Amino acid sequence: MPSTETELKYLLSRESFRSIYHCLSVNRKPSDKKPSLIRQVNYYFASPDSPLAWHPINIRIRFIGKKSELTCKIPILDKTTDTIQNSYEYNSQISRKEAFHFIENGLPAKTQAELFSDMLENHPLLPLDLVCYGHLRTARFSFPVGDDLPPLLLDINAYLGTFDYELEWELDQIQKADIILKGLFEKLNISPIGRLKPKRRRFLERLQESTGVHAFH
């Protein structure tokens, strides 16, 4: 069964990122856990013919520690705005050997159908043969913000010779979170930059700008 993922996302300048990080660190309650750091690597897959063409299935492999996970996300377009991203998410745990095989040799439509049969039962979609175009590394700082809210995430992303900075908050209480963040931005006199773009989209656009888009292998 899929999960429905709802995220608030803001792209930040380096200075704004540092301001928020400092504010959350120094204003942490004594009872709060210290912010944790998680390092992860995302490998992105797309059509070998037109990687930037819109497709309803967005696929990645993510490494966190020894864990390897293949994820399909299907955007819920009528519930996505400039700051809120909604999607159905399907996950499959795979071995590191399988992950590198897909990264090096591509991800056939047949394999997607086998691993995500429930997704194809729920959505009338046609998988495509995909290739891997490269990876994005993330250093993710997780800040506790309250007993009734999940952690707020601050990401530093490195890919294709560039860095960007991002605030993510995955939760159901969107209105409450939005009020908290707007108050934080006002307090620190900062503003997000640009419109919401998922990591995968930013990676592929950067790839096109820097190389004209060449496949990973």
Secondary structure per residue as TSV (DSSP state, phi and psi in degrees):
chain	resnum	aa	ss	phi	psi
A	1	M	-	360.0	143.3
A	2	P	-	-79.8	160.0
A	3	S	E	-102.2	152.4
A	4	T	E	-103.3	116.1
A	5	E	E	-100.0	126.6
A	6	T	E	-121.6	121.5
A	7	E	E	-129.7	137.3
A	8	L	E	-88.8	132.4
A	9	K	E	-134.7	135.3
A	10	Y	E	-137.3	129.8
A	11	L	E	-82.0	139.8
A	12	L	E	-127.7	153.3
A	13	S	-	-73.3	165.2
A	14	R	H	-61.2	-40.4
A	15	E	H	-65.7	-42.0
A	16	S	H	-65.7	-39.4
A	17	F	H	-59.0	-47.0
A	18	R	H	-65.3	-36.5
A	19	S	H	-64.3	-44.4
A	20	I	H	-67.3	-42.9
A	21	Y	H	-58.4	-46.5
A	22	H	H	-63.8	-43.7
A	23	C	H	-62.5	-45.7
A	24	L	H	-67.5	-32.3
A	25	S	H	-71.3	-47.5
A	26	V	H	-77.9	-23.2
A	27	N	T	-96.8	11.3
A	28	R	-	-67.8	134.9
A	29	K	-	-70.1	150.4
A	30	P	T	-57.5	-29.3
A	31	S	T	-81.4	-13.8
A	32	D	S	-75.0	147.9
A	33	K	-	-69.6	153.5
A	34	K	-	-68.6	150.2
A	35	P	-	-61.4	139.7
A	36	S	E	-102.4	155.8
A	37	L	E	-116.9	125.6
A	38	I	E	-121.5	132.2
A	39	R	E	-106.6	132.2
A	40	Q	E	-141.2	157.1
A	41	V	E	-129.1	127.5
A	42	N	E	-106.6	130.1
A	43	Y	E	-107.1	128.2
A	44	Y	E	-106.5	139.1
A	45	F	E	-116.6	145.5
A	46	A	E	-159.7	175.5
A	47	S	-	-62.6	138.5
A	48	P	S	-68.8	-18.3
A	49	D	S	-92.4	-40.5
A	50	S	-	-147.0	77.5
A	51	P	T	-61.9	-26.5
A	52	L	T	-91.1	-4.7
A	53	A	S	-66.4	141.0
A	54	W	-	-66.4	135.7
A	55	H	-	-141.6	141.9
A	56	P	S	-69.9	-13.6
A	57	I	-	-112.2	119.7
A	58	N	E	-107.5	124.3
A	59	I	E	-122.7	138.5
A	60	R	E	-145.4	160.0
A	61	I	E	-113.1	132.9
A	62	R	E	-119.9	131.8
A	63	F	E	-104.2	125.2
A	64	I	E	-131.9	111.3
A	65	G	T	60.2	-127.6
A	66	K	T	-91.3	-0.6
A	67	K	E	-86.9	136.9
A	68	S	E	-125.5	127.8
A	69	E	E	-135.4	131.0
A	70	L	E	-98.4	125.9
A	71	T	E	-125.4	134.6
A	72	C	E	-112.4	127.4
A	73	K	E	-116.8	134.6
A	74	I	E	-116.9	108.8
A	75	P	E	-60.3	140.7
A	76	I	-	-99.1	92.7
A	77	L	G	-63.6	-36.4
A	78	D	G	-77.2	-3.1
A	79	K	G	-120.1	19.4
A	80	T	-	-113.3	132.9
A	81	T	-	-125.3	-167.1
A	82	D	S	-69.6	-16.2
A	83	T	S	-128.3	-12.7
A	84	I	E	-115.7	127.0
A	85	Q	E	-114.5	123.3
A	86	N	E	-117.1	136.6
A	87	S	E	-157.7	154.2
A	88	Y	E	-83.8	137.0
A	89	E	E	-125.8	128.5
A	90	Y	E	-119.6	131.9
A	91	N	E	-125.1	145.7
A	92	S	E	-136.9	124.0
A	93	Q	E	-77.4	128.8
A	94	I	-	-129.9	162.0
A	95	S	-	-76.7	161.5
A	96	R	H	-64.2	-34.7
A	97	K	H	-63.4	-44.2
A	98	E	H	-63.3	-41.6
A	99	A	H	-59.4	-47.9
A	100	F	H	-69.2	-29.5
A	101	H	H	-63.2	-45.3
A	102	F	H	-66.2	-39.9
A	103	I	H	-62.0	-40.8
A	104	E	H	-85.0	-29.8
A	105	N	H	-116.8	-5.0
A	106	G	-	97.0	168.4
A	107	L	B	-120.5	100.7
A	108	P	-	-66.2	151.3
A	109	A	H	-58.4	-36.5
A	110	K	H	-61.5	-41.1
A	111	T	H	-66.5	-40.6
A	112	Q	H	-59.3	-42.8
A	113	A	H	-64.1	-35.7
A	114	E	H	-71.6	-42.5
A	115	L	H	-77.9	-26.6
A	116	F	T	-127.2	48.7
A	117	S	H	-61.9	-34.4
A	118	D	H	-66.3	-34.3
A	119	M	H	-63.7	-43.4
A	120	L	H	-72.3	-23.4
A	121	E	H	-72.3	-33.1
A	122	N	H	-88.5	-22.0
A	123	H	S	-134.1	130.9
A	124	P	-	-78.0	72.4
A	125	L	-	-117.0	155.6
A	126	L	-	-116.9	107.6
A	127	P	-	-63.3	152.4
A	128	L	-	-119.0	154.1
A	129	D	-	-65.7	131.6
A	130	L	B	-124.9	155.7
A	131	V	E	-122.5	159.5
A	132	C	E	-90.4	133.3
A	133	Y	E	-104.0	-2.3
A	134	G	E	136.1	-166.2
A	135	H	E	-137.3	161.5
A	136	L	E	-130.2	130.5
A	137	R	E	-102.3	138.4
A	138	T	E	-127.7	130.7
A	139	A	E	-101.4	114.6
A	140	R	E	-112.2	119.6
A	141	F	E	-100.3	125.5
A	142	S	E	-109.4	118.4
A	143	F	E	-110.7	121.2
A	144	P	-	-66.0	136.9
A	145	V	-	-127.2	-0.8
A	146	G	-	162.0	155.6
A	147	D	T	-65.6	-29.5
A	148	D	T	-100.7	8.4
A	149	L	S	-129.2	146.1
A	150	P	-	-71.8	166.7
A	151	P	-	-62.7	148.6
A	152	L	E	-90.1	137.6
A	153	L	E	-112.6	132.8
A	154	L	E	-116.1	121.6
A	155	D	E	-112.8	134.8
A	156	I	E	-108.0	119.5
A	157	N	E	-111.9	134.1
A	158	A	E	-122.5	126.3
A	159	Y	E	-162.7	136.3
A	160	L	T	50.7	42.9
A	161	G	T	78.8	13.1
A	162	T	E	-134.8	163.6
A	163	F	E	-124.1	146.4
A	164	D	E	-141.1	169.4
A	165	Y	E	-132.3	140.8
A	166	E	E	-150.4	143.4
A	167	L	E	-109.5	129.4
A	168	E	E	-128.1	145.0
A	169	W	E	-145.2	107.7
A	170	E	E	-95.7	113.4
A	171	L	-	-166.8	167.9
A	172	D	S	-93.7	-26.4
A	173	Q	-	-83.3	64.7
A	174	I	H	-62.5	-44.2
A	175	Q	H	-63.2	-43.7
A	176	K	H	-62.6	-44.5
A	177	A	H	-64.6	-39.7
A	178	D	H	-62.6	-40.5
A	179	I	H	-63.4	-43.4
A	180	I	H	-62.1	-44.9
A	181	L	H	-69.8	-40.4
A	182	K	H	-63.0	-37.3
A	183	G	H	-65.6	-39.2
A	184	L	H	-65.9	-45.0
A	185	F	H	-61.8	-41.2
A	186	E	H	-66.4	-42.6
A	187	K	H	-60.2	-39.7
A	188	L	H	-92.7	-2.5
A	189	N	T	56.3	50.2
A	190	I	-	-127.7	161.4
A	191	S	-	-136.3	142.3
A	192	P	-	-62.5	162.7
A	193	I	-	-115.2	137.3
A	194	G	S	68.8	-177.3
A	195	R	-	-100.7	164.3
A	196	L	-	-61.8	127.0
A	197	K	-	-138.5	125.9
A	198	P	-	-59.3	158.6
A	199	K	H	-55.3	-43.7
A	200	R	H	-57.8	-44.0
A	201	R	H	-65.7	-43.0
A	202	R	H	-63.1	-40.4
A	203	F	H	-61.5	-49.4
A	204	L	H	-67.1	-35.7
A	205	E	H	-67.0	-40.2
A	206	R	H	-64.1	-40.1
A	207	L	H	-60.9	-42.7
A	208	Q	H	-64.5	-43.1
A	209	E	H	-63.9	-39.8
A	210	S	H	-90.4	-27.2
A	211	T	H	-131.5	-9.5
A	212	G	S	80.5	8.3
A	213	V	-	72.3	105.2
A	214	H	-	-127.7	144.1
A	215	A	-	-65.1	155.2
A	216	F	-	-58.0	-41.9
A	217	H	-	-106.2	360.0
